[in-house]
Amino acid sequence: MNDAASGAPRPLSLCVDLDGTLVATDTLWESALALLRTQPLRALLLPLWLLRGRAALKRALASAAPIDVALLPYRAEVLAYIAEARASGRPVLLATASTRAVAERVAAHTRAFDEVVASDDENLKGASKRDVLVARFGARGFEYLGDSSADLAVWESAACGSLVGGTPALRAGLLARTALGREFAAPSGGVGAWLRALRVRQWLKNALLLLPLFASHRFLEPPLALAALLGLLGFSLTASAVYIANDLMDLAADRRHPTKRTRPFASGALSVPAGLVAGPLLAAAGFAVAQALPAAFSTALAFYLSANVVYTLWLKRVLVADVAVLGGFYALRIVAGGIATGVLVSPWLMGFSLFFFLSLAFLKRFAELSRVAREGGDGAPGRAYLPGDTPVLLALGPACAAVSALVLGLYIQGDFVATLYRSPAALWALVPLLVYWSGRIWLLANRGEVDDDPILFMSRDRTSWIVAALALATFAVASVGAV
């Protein structure tokens, strides 16, 4: 095309898609999750909005639950290509099926576009988008950068097509319609991304289901050991479903976090729809495993799921109550282990566990709040705590650890302990080990050396492994009567 005034060739306009192309996510799904997180009851209106058409749905969502476009996972390489095109004098347009309100906020944030073409009364996707661009630039008068099969219709009339990610079939479809421009890699969620999303390392917490069997000295009974392992598997699968749900609901908060922003859903390595499918499937698999165990185990799983829903939608942002719930989740694992094996959980074990895990829950909040304070923030994203609350957390957490040590001591001196151990006096070694470990981890947390998750810190900390080995050796000595 020629410039009418000078006769020189007019620079080829670059039209860039938004969802999946400029950003590694879908803003419609992000808006739906934002509505579910902030106004869960209003989310019941989604089917009614959809009946009025996708364009109407997008407008309603953008109005009811605006997303923070500054936090979206933008593709740096696409932004660099846009900057290169603008530097060469090419007009650059944001051409998206997203509603105009979202598209214009993205354009204002990035300052990368000369014009916005977006959905108004009509859903601007596929052939509809092509017709608008052809009317604006003429057939073969623009380059289009997209990422999905819906873009094939646009590439039919483009001078060249650029591609973000895509399958070999999509690339072949582009080449059948126009010349290939630039290609940009879009790492998809492979096995590694899914393992991180499932938080397989966090399954270490579910080893608590084995604790009742271990405490009762019946871990060598094959039927009970099998039941405990099945319970661990069922709870782990269900917990992974919860982790995915939490990550989807916490997208904005995770993207503000220095390390959580790399989580698969926050970074866009895994798509929101993939998470919405995987979560229920994992929960169903967990309940399927639970069918081999007493019916009460399924009830415990259902309570765990429902409590997590309440926690995610509400209690996570309630002062102190969030910590109490986190500690309760640990104790619930012990109860579930007792249900799976039919082993009665000792009141002493429950008392010790509640205070010990409350201490860890306070530690989790203290660590993340301390990091925010060091970075000059005014509070942890999605939490009710302020940087000035750290001294209170530093008092409450070690106090709970001290109470757990006291409960352990009272348990050891009980007469009934002699029925389980040949040398119960050896168990007193557990008290100084517990005091040492708890005191050390809180001191390290106060120095900023413990990350947001104390369980993961423990799994990587050599000293914690040594203390755990000494504790196991203490139980062995007390059991065989070596002293």
Rosetta blueprint (number, residue, H / E / L):
1 M L
2 N E
3 D L
4 A L
5 A L
6 S L
7 G L
8 A L
9 P E
10 R L
11 P L
12 L L
13 S E
14 L E
15 C E
16 V E
17 D L
18 L L
19 D E
20 G L
21 T L
22 L L
23 V E
24 A L
25 T L
26 D L
27 T H
28 L H
29 W H
30 E H
31 S H
32 A H
33 L H
34 A H
35 L H
36 L H
37 R H
38 T H
39 Q L
40 P L
41 L L
42 R H
43 A H
44 L H
45 L H
46 L H
47 P H
48 L H
49 W H
50 L H
51 L H
52 R L
53 G L
54 R H
55 A H
56 A H
57 L H
58 K H
59 R H
60 A H
61 L H
62 A H
63 S H
64 A H
65 A L
66 P L
67 I L
68 D L
69 V H
70 A H
71 L H
72 L L
73 P L
74 Y E
75 R L
76 A H
77 E H
78 V H
79 L H
80 A H
81 Y H
82 I H
83 A H
84 E H
85 A H
86 R H
87 A H
88 S L
89 G L
90 R L
91 P L
92 V E
93 L E
94 L E
95 A E
96 T E
97 A E
98 S E
99 T E
100 R H
101 A H
102 V H
103 A H
104 E H
105 R H
106 V H
107 A H
108 A H
109 H H
110 T H
111 R L
112 A L
113 F L
114 D L
115 E E
116 V E
117 V E
118 A E
119 S E
120 D L
121 D L
122 E L
123 N L
124 L L
125 K L
126 G L
127 A H
128 S H
129 K H
130 R H
131 D H
132 V H
133 L H
134 V H
135 A H
136 R H
137 F H
138 G L
139 A L
140 R L
141 G L
142 F E
143 E E
144 Y E
145 L E
146 G E
147 D L
148 S L
149 S H
150 A H
151 D H
152 L H
153 A H
154 V H
155 W H
156 E L
157 S L
158 A L
159 A L
160 C E
161 G E
162 S E
163 L E
164 V E
165 G L
166 G L
167 T L
168 P H
169 A H
170 L H
171 R H
172 A H
173 G H
174 L H
175 L H
176 A L
177 R L
178 T L
179 A E
180 L E
181 G E
182 R E
183 E E
184 F E
185 A L
186 A L
187 P L
188 S L
189 G L
190 G L
191 V H
192 G H
193 A H
194 W H
195 L H
196 R H
197 A H
198 L H
199 R L
200 V H
201 R H
202 Q H
203 W H
204 L H
205 K H
206 N H
207 A H
208 L H
209 L H
210 L H
211 L H
212 P H
213 L H
214 F H
215 A H
216 S L
217 H L
218 R L
219 F L
220 L L
221 E L
222 P H
223 P H
224 L H
225 A H
226 L H
227 A H
228 A H
229 L H
230 L H
231 G H
232 L H
233 L H
234 G H
235 F H
236 S H
237 L H
238 T H
239 A H
240 S H
241 A H
242 V H
243 Y H
244 I H
245 A H
246 N H
247 D H
248 L H
249 M H
250 D L
251 L H
252 A H
253 A H
254 D H
255 R H
256 R L
257 H L
258 P L
259 T L
260 K H
261 R H
262 T H
263 R L
264 P H
265 F H
266 A H
267 S H
268 G L
269 A L
270 L L
271 S L
272 V H
273 P H
274 A H
275 G H
276 L H
277 V H
278 A H
279 G H
280 P H
281 L H
282 L H
283 A H
284 A H
285 A H
286 G H
287 F H
288 A H
289 V H
290 A H
291 Q L
292 A L
293 L L
294 P L
295 A H
296 A H
297 F H
298 S H
299 T H
300 A H
301 L H
302 A H
303 F H
304 Y H
305 L H
306 S H
307 A H
308 N H
309 V H
310 V H
311 Y H
312 T H
313 L H
314 W L
315 L H
316 K H
317 R H
318 V L
319 L L
320 V L
321 A H
322 D H
323 V H
324 A H
325 V H
326 L H
327 G H
328 G H
329 F H
330 Y H
331 A H
332 L H
333 R H
334 I H
335 V H
336 A H
337 G H
338 G H
339 I H
340 A H
341 T H
342 G L
343 V L
344 L L
345 V L
346 S L
347 P H
348 W H
349 L H
350 M H
351 G H
352 F H
353 S H
354 L H
355 F H
356 F H
357 F H
358 L H
359 S H
360 L H
361 A H
362 F H
363 L H
364 K H
365 R H
366 F H
367 A H
368 E H
369 L H
370 S H
371 R H
372 V H
373 A H
374 R H
375 E L
376 G L
377 G L
378 D L
379 G L
380 A L
381 P L
382 G L
383 R L
384 A L
385 Y L
386 L L
387 P H
388 G H
389 D H
390 T H
391 P H
392 V H
393 L H
394 L H
395 A H
396 L H
397 G H
398 P H
399 A H
400 C H
401 A H
402 A H
403 V H
404 S H
405 A H
406 L H
407 V H
408 L H
409 G H
410 L H
411 Y H
412 I H
413 Q L
414 G L
415 D H
416 F H
417 V H
418 A H
419 T H
420 L L
421 Y L
422 R L
423 S L
424 P H
425 A H
426 A H
427 L H
428 W H
429 A H
430 L H
431 V H
432 P H
433 L H
434 L H
435 V H
436 Y H
437 W H
438 S H
439 G H
440 R H
441 I H
442 W H
443 L H
444 L H
445 A H
446 N H
447 R L
448 G L
449 E L
450 V L
451 D L
452 D L
453 D L
454 P H
455 I H
456 L H
457 F H
458 M H
459 S H
460 R H
461 D L
462 R H
463 T H
464 S H
465 W H
466 I H
467 V H
468 A H
469 A H
470 L H
471 A H
472 L H
473 A H
474 T H
475 F H
476 A H
477 V H
478 A H
479 S H
480 V H
481 G L
482 A L
483 V L
